[in-house]
Amino acid sequence: MIRALYDWVIGLAAHPRALWILALVSFVESSVFPIPPDVLMIPMILAAPSRAFVIAGVALVSSVLGGMFGYYIGWGLFETVGRPVLEFYGKDAYFEEFSERYNAWGAWAVLVAGVTPFPYKVITILSGATGLNFVVFMVASIIARGLRFFIVAWLLWKFGTPIRDFIEKRLGLMFTLFVIILGAGFYLVKFL
């Protein structure tokens, strides 16, 4: 099912209203949809490199707005909508333990989920459900999603098709390693 959905999203990149479709995919991906907007962004940028940063901007704005909707799901609709979404992604069992510590590290969680392959939608819902400060949530979301989408756009704009394989297969790993190194650096500064 996910593969068919993935192929459908890839096919939308050539649609005349692809930018609007990207906005929709970016919005719903931040709250419930399993396919990341990168899947649509990459072929769109390769087809029109001069629009790379416009495309990234649309993904950023739509993703952050979708994140706000995910926050609302967690805040206002957790029991009826949020918990079933977390159950779908297998994250419901961790909620109680996670919510106790979440607000202390919430901005970092949003940053990490926003740039790594970890499902950002899980963090948007948990942020609302645990009552993470909304301004902190928004700032972290803008930074994280901006980094993710604009780095992808810049790489494709600068290197074109040859970098596509790297982005699709290894960029998530690179972001994850960066976050680990950054976290280790903060840990060393704080405790040594």
Contacts in CASP RR format, 6 or more apart in sequence:
PFRMAT RR
TARGET T0000
AUTHOR 0000-0000-0000
METHOD contacts of the structure
MODEL  1
MIRALYDWVIGLAAHPRALWILALVSFVESSVFPIPPDVLMIPMILAAPS
RAFVIAGVALVSSVLGGMFGYYIGWGLFETVGRPVLEFYGKDAYFEEFSE
RYNAWGAWAVLVAGVTPFPYKVITILSGATGLNFVVFMVASIIARGLRFF
IVAWLLWKFGTPIRDFIEKRLGLMFTLFVIILGAGFYLVKFL
2 34 0 8 1.000
2 35 0 8 1.000
5 34 0 8 1.000
5 35 0 8 1.000
6 35 0 8 1.000
6 39 0 8 1.000
9 25 0 8 1.000
9 35 0 8 1.000
9 39 0 8 1.000
9 40 0 8 1.000
10 39 0 8 1.000
10 40 0 8 1.000
10 43 0 8 1.000
11 43 0 8 1.000
12 18 0 8 1.000
12 21 0 8 1.000
12 25 0 8 1.000
12 40 0 8 1.000
13 40 0 8 1.000
13 42 0 8 1.000
13 43 0 8 1.000
13 44 0 8 1.000
13 47 0 8 1.000
14 43 0 8 1.000
14 47 0 8 1.000
15 21 0 8 1.000
18 40 0 8 1.000
18 44 0 8 1.000
19 44 0 8 1.000
19 54 0 8 1.000
19 55 0 8 1.000
19 58 0 8 1.000
21 40 0 8 1.000
22 37 0 8 1.000
22 40 0 8 1.000
22 41 0 8 1.000
22 44 0 8 1.000
22 55 0 8 1.000
22 58 0 8 1.000
22 59 0 8 1.000
22 62 0 8 1.000
23 58 0 8 1.000
23 59 0 8 1.000
23 61 0 8 1.000
23 62 0 8 1.000
24 62 0 8 1.000
25 33 0 8 1.000
25 35 0 8 1.000
25 37 0 8 1.000
25 40 0 8 1.000
25 62 0 8 1.000
26 37 0 8 1.000
26 58 0 8 1.000
26 59 0 8 1.000
26 60 0 8 1.000
26 62 0 8 1.000
26 63 0 8 1.000
26 66 0 8 1.000
27 62 0 8 1.000
27 63 0 8 1.000
27 65 0 8 1.000
27 66 0 8 1.000
27 69 0 8 1.000
28 66 0 8 1.000
29 35 0 8 1.000
29 36 0 8 1.000
29 37 0 8 1.000
29 63 0 8 1.000
29 66 0 8 1.000
29 120 0 8 1.000
29 121 0 8 1.000
30 62 0 8 1.000
30 63 0 8 1.000
30 64 0 8 1.000
30 65 0 8 1.000
30 66 0 8 1.000
30 67 0 8 1.000
30 69 0 8 1.000
30 70 0 8 1.000
30 120 0 8 1.000
30 121 0 8 1.000
30 124 0 8 1.000
31 66 0 8 1.000
31 67 0 8 1.000
31 69 0 8 1.000
31 70 0 8 1.000
31 73 0 8 1.000
31 85 0 8 1.000
31 121 0 8 1.000
31 124 0 8 1.000
31 125 0 8 1.000
32 70 0 8 1.000
32 73 0 8 1.000
32 85 0 8 1.000
32 121 0 8 1.000
33 121 0 8 1.000
34 119 0 8 1.000
37 59 0 8 1.000
37 62 0 8 1.000
37 63 0 8 1.000
37 149 0 8 1.000
38 148 0 8 1.000
38 149 0 8 1.000
38 152 0 8 1.000
38 167 0 8 1.000
38 168 0 8 1.000
41 55 0 8 1.000
41 56 0 8 1.000
41 59 0 8 1.000
41 149 0 8 1.000
41 152 0 8 1.000
41 153 0 8 1.000
42 152 0 8 1.000
42 156 0 8 1.000
42 164 0 8 1.000
42 167 0 8 1.000
42 168 0 8 1.000
44 51 0 8 1.000
44 55 0 8 1.000
45 51 0 8 1.000
45 52 0 8 1.000
45 55 0 8 1.000
45 56 0 8 1.000
45 152 0 8 1.000
45 153 0 8 1.000
45 156 0 8 1.000
45 157 0 8 1.000
46 156 0 8 1.000
46 160 0 8 1.000
46 161 0 8 1.000
46 164 0 8 1.000
48 55 0 8 1.000
49 156 0 8 1.000
49 157 0 8 1.000
49 160 0 8 1.000
52 153 0 8 1.000
52 154 0 8 1.000
52 156 0 8 1.000
52 157 0 8 1.000
53 150 0 8 1.000
53 153 0 8 1.000
53 154 0 8 1.000
53 157 0 8 1.000
55 153 0 8 1.000
56 146 0 8 1.000
56 149 0 8 1.000
56 150 0 8 1.000
56 152 0 8 1.000
56 153 0 8 1.000
57 146 0 8 1.000
57 149 0 8 1.000
57 150 0 8 1.000
59 145 0 8 1.000
59 149 0 8 1.000
60 142 0 8 1.000
60 145 0 8 1.000
60 146 0 8 1.000
60 149 0 8 1.000
60 150 0 8 1.000
63 120 0 8 1.000
63 141 0 8 1.000
63 145 0 8 1.000
63 149 0 8 1.000
64 138 0 8 1.000
64 141 0 8 1.000
64 142 0 8 1.000
64 145 0 8 1.000
66 124 0 8 1.000
67 120 0 8 1.000
67 121 0 8 1.000
67 124 0 8 1.000
67 141 0 8 1.000
68 124 0 8 1.000
68 138 0 8 1.000
69 124 0 8 1.000
70 121 0 8 1.000
70 124 0 8 1.000
70 125 0 8 1.000
70 128 0 8 1.000
71 124 0 8 1.000
71 125 0 8 1.000
71 127 0 8 1.000
71 128 0 8 1.000
71 134 0 8 1.000
71 137 0 8 1.000
72 128 0 8 1.000
73 81 0 8 1.000
73 82 0 8 1.000
73 85 0 8 1.000
73 124 0 8 1.000
73 125 0 8 1.000
73 128 0 8 1.000
74 81 0 8 1.000
74 82 0 8 1.000
74 124 0 8 1.000
74 125 0 8 1.000
74 126 0 8 1.000
74 127 0 8 1.000
74 128 0 8 1.000
74 129 0 8 1.000
75 128 0 8 1.000
75 129 0 8 1.000
75 131 0 8 1.000
76 128 0 8 1.000
78 125 0 8 1.000
78 128 0 8 1.000
78 129 0 8 1.000
82 125 0 8 1.000
82 129 0 8 1.000
83 92 0 8 1.000
83 95 0 8 1.000
85 121 0 8 1.000
85 125 0 8 1.000
86 92 0 8 1.000
86 95 0 8 1.000
86 122 0 8 1.000
86 125 0 8 1.000
86 126 0 8 1.000
89 119 0 8 1.000
89 121 0 8 1.000
89 122 0 8 1.000
91 119 0 8 1.000
91 122 0 8 1.000
95 126 0 8 1.000
95 129 0 8 1.000
98 126 0 8 1.000
98 130 0 8 1.000
99 126 0 8 1.000
99 129 0 8 1.000
99 130 0 8 1.000
102 109 0 8 1.000
102 126 0 8 1.000
102 127 0 8 1.000
102 130 0 8 1.000
102 132 0 8 1.000
103 130 0 8 1.000
103 131 0 8 1.000
103 132 0 8 1.000
103 133 0 8 1.000
106 127 0 8 1.000
106 132 0 8 1.000
106 136 0 8 1.000
106 137 0 8 1.000
106 140 0 8 1.000
107 132 0 8 1.000
107 136 0 8 1.000
107 137 0 8 1.000
107 139 0 8 1.000
107 140 0 8 1.000
108 140 0 8 1.000
109 123 0 8 1.000
109 126 0 8 1.000
109 127 0 8 1.000
110 123 0 8 1.000
110 124 0 8 1.000
110 127 0 8 1.000
110 132 0 8 1.000
110 136 0 8 1.000
110 137 0 8 1.000
110 140 0 8 1.000
110 141 0 8 1.000
110 144 0 8 1.000
111 140 0 8 1.000
111 143 0 8 1.000
111 144 0 8 1.000
111 179 0 8 1.000
112 118 0 8 1.000
112 144 0 8 1.000
112 179 0 8 1.000
113 119 0 8 1.000
113 120 0 8 1.000
113 122 0 8 1.000
113 123 0 8 1.000
113 144 0 8 1.000
114 120 0 8 1.000
114 123 0 8 1.000
114 141 0 8 1.000
114 144 0 8 1.000
114 145 0 8 1.000
114 148 0 8 1.000
115 144 0 8 1.000
115 145 0 8 1.000
115 147 0 8 1.000
115 148 0 8 1.000
115 175 0 8 1.000
115 178 0 8 1.000
115 179 0 8 1.000
116 172 0 8 1.000
116 175 0 8 1.000
116 176 0 8 1.000
116 179 0 8 1.000
117 172 0 8 1.000
117 175 0 8 1.000
117 176 0 8 1.000
120 144 0 8 1.000
120 145 0 8 1.000
124 137 0 8 1.000
124 141 0 8 1.000
126 132 0 8 1.000
127 137 0 8 1.000
128 137 0 8 1.000
148 175 0 8 1.000
151 171 0 8 1.000
152 167 0 8 1.000
152 171 0 8 1.000
155 163 0 8 1.000
155 166 0 8 1.000
155 167 0 8 1.000
155 171 0 8 1.000
156 163 0 8 1.000
156 164 0 8 1.000
156 167 0 8 1.000
END
